Amino acid sequence: MSQKEKLISKLKSNPKDFTFDEAETLLGYLTFRRSNKGKTSGSRVMFTSDAYSAKITLHKPHPRKELRDYQIDQLIEMLEQEGLI
């Protein structure tokens, strides 16, 4: 099983310990790239892809590394809408 498949499997299990770094890695495998929303974006990070219409915005958690439950739900929903998972 590839790293991409492992991350998709973990995300779909709705884990409590899915980190921002894991989300960023998975989105990279899916051709999304990270872009900060500008100087005033704070911890907001947007992921875009030329291949997909979805723009995924996540707040980078701090001081913790794990995404909040609602962020995991939103990420799953967006990726399902694009047919990626």
C-alpha positions as CSV (number, residue, x, y, z in Angstrom):
1,M,0.0,0.0,0.0
2,S,1.4,3.4,-1.0
3,Q,1.7,6.4,1.3
4,K,-1.1,8.1,-0.6
5,E,-3.4,5.1,-0.1
6,K,-2.5,4.9,3.6
7,L,-3.3,8.6,4.1
8,I,-6.6,8.2,2.3
9,S,-7.5,5.2,4.3
10,K,-6.6,7.0,7.6
11,L,-8.6,10.1,6.6
12,K,-11.7,8.1,5.7
13,S,-11.7,6.4,9.1
14,N,-12.3,9.9,10.6
15,P,-9.4,9.8,13.0
16,K,-8.8,12.1,16.0
17,D,-5.1,12.3,15.2
18,F,-5.0,13.4,11.6
19,T,-2.3,16.1,11.4
20,F,-2.1,19.2,9.3
21,D,1.2,17.8,7.8
22,E,-0.6,14.6,6.8
23,A,-3.4,16.6,5.2
24,E,-0.8,18.7,3.3
25,T,1.1,15.6,2.2
26,L,-2.2,14.0,1.0
27,L,-3.3,17.1,-0.9
28,G,0.2,17.2,-2.5
29,Y,-0.3,13.6,-3.8
30,L,-3.7,14.8,-5.2
31,T,-2.0,17.7,-7.2
32,F,-3.0,20.5,-4.7
33,R,-0.4,23.0,-3.8
34,R,-0.3,25.3,-0.8
35,S,-0.7,29.0,-1.0
36,N,-1.0,31.4,1.9
37,K,-4.0,33.7,1.5
38,G,-1.9,36.8,1.9
39,K,-0.2,38.8,4.6
40,T,-3.3,39.0,6.8
41,S,-4.2,35.3,6.4
42,G,-2.8,34.4,9.8
43,S,-3.0,30.6,10.1
44,R,-5.3,30.2,7.1
45,V,-3.8,28.2,4.3
46,M,-5.4,27.5,0.9
47,F,-4.8,24.6,-1.3
48,T,-5.5,24.8,-5.0
49,S,-5.1,22.6,-8.0
50,D,-5.1,23.2,-11.8
51,A,-6.9,19.9,-12.2
52,Y,-9.8,20.5,-9.8
53,S,-12.2,23.3,-9.1
54,A,-12.1,22.9,-5.4
55,K,-10.2,25.4,-3.3
56,I,-9.6,23.9,0.1
57,T,-9.0,26.3,3.0
58,L,-7.7,25.0,6.4
59,H,-6.6,26.7,9.5
60,K,-3.2,25.5,10.5
61,P,-3.7,24.4,14.1
62,H,-1.5,25.7,16.8
63,P,-0.1,24.8,19.2
64,R,-1.5,21.4,18.5
65,K,-0.7,19.6,15.2
66,E,-4.0,17.6,14.8
67,L,-6.8,19.0,12.8
68,R,-10.1,19.6,14.5
69,D,-13.1,17.2,13.9
70,Y,-14.9,19.7,11.7
71,Q,-11.8,20.3,9.6
72,I,-11.5,16.5,8.9
73,D,-15.2,16.4,8.0
74,Q,-14.8,19.3,5.6
75,L,-11.7,17.8,4.0
76,I,-13.4,14.5,3.5
77,E,-16.5,16.2,2.0
78,M,-14.5,18.4,-0.4
79,L,-12.4,15.4,-1.6
80,E,-15.5,13.3,-2.1
81,Q,-17.2,16.0,-4.1
82,E,-14.2,16.1,-6.4
83,G,-14.3,12.3,-6.7
84,L,-10.8,12.0,-5.2
85,I,-11.6,9.6,-2.3
